[in-house]
Amino acid sequence: MSLDSKVDSHVTIQGTARNAMAGAVVLTEDRTPVYLDGVERWERTVDGKRVSATGTLRRLGGDEVVNDKGEHSHGIPGGRFVLEQPTWTVD
């Protein structure tokens, strides 16, 4: 499934539950991370398991990771996918 074609739609994303620096993600089969809005971390019992997450898919712009002085900071360059109002089940 092309995620770009599903932006602004109510979708179910299947993949692996993983914790990233910016929050909980579902890592799709092609290794695209889809962040879960408002979820900081997966519980230890869910992290690494197959899940299905449902919500409204959005694409957010990237963060500035280099400031005017050339200093690098944490952030997500480029766009990222986010599921708003997510619910999920462990498969």
C-alpha positions in Angstrom: 0.0 0.0 0.0 1.4 3.4 -0.9 1.0 5.5 2.2 1.1 8.8 0.3 -2.1 7.8 -1.5 -3.8 7.2 1.9 -3.0 10.6 3.6 -6.0 12.2 5.2 -7.9 8.9 5.1 -8.9 6.5 7.9 -6.6 3.6 7.6 -5.2 0.5 9.3 -1.5 0.1 9.2 0.1 -3.3 9.9 3.7 -3.8 11.0 6.0 -4.1 13.9 5.7 -2.0 17.1 8.9 -0.2 17.8 10.1 2.7 19.9 11.8 5.6 18.2 13.4 8.7 19.7 10.3 10.7 18.6 7.7 8.2 19.9 6.1 4.9 19.2 5.9 3.8 15.6 4.5 1.0 13.5 7.4 -0.1 11.2 5.8 -1.2 8.0 7.0 -4.1 5.8 9.1 -1.7 3.7 10.5 -0.2 6.9 8.5 3.0 6.8 7.9 4.3 10.3 4.4 5.5 11.0 4.2 7.5 14.3 1.3 7.1 16.7 0.1 10.6 17.7 0.2 11.0 21.5 2.0 7.6 22.2 5.5 8.1 23.7 6.5 4.5 23.9 5.1 1.0 23.4 4.8 -1.1 26.5 7.6 -3.7 26.9 5.1 -6.5 26.2 4.1 -4.9 22.8 7.5 -3.6 21.6 8.7 -5.8 18.7 5.4 -7.5 18.1 3.2 -7.4 15.0 0.4 -4.9 15.4 -2.5 -3.3 13.5 -3.0 0.4 14.2 -6.0 2.3 13.0 -6.5 6.1 12.7 -6.4 9.1 10.4 -3.1 9.1 8.4 -1.4 12.5 8.1 1.9 13.5 6.6 3.8 16.2 8.6 6.7 18.3 7.4 10.2 17.7 8.7 12.0 19.4 11.5 14.9 21.8 11.1 17.9 19.8 12.2 20.6 22.4 11.5 20.3 25.9 12.9 21.7 29.2 11.5 25.1 28.5 13.1 25.3 25.0 11.4 24.7 23.2 14.7 22.9 19.9 14.4 20.0 18.9 16.7 17.7 15.9 17.1 14.7 15.9 14.9 13.2 14.3 11.8 14.3 15.8 8.6 11.9 15.4 5.7 8.3 14.4 6.2 6.9 11.8 8.4 3.7 9.8 8.6 1.5 10.1 11.7 -1.7 8.2 12.7 -4.0 10.6 14.6 -6.3 9.2 17.3 -4.7 5.8 17.0 -6.1 2.5 18.3 -4.3 -0.8 17.9 -4.3 -4.5 18.5 -1.5 -7.0 18.8 -1.8 -9.5 15.9 
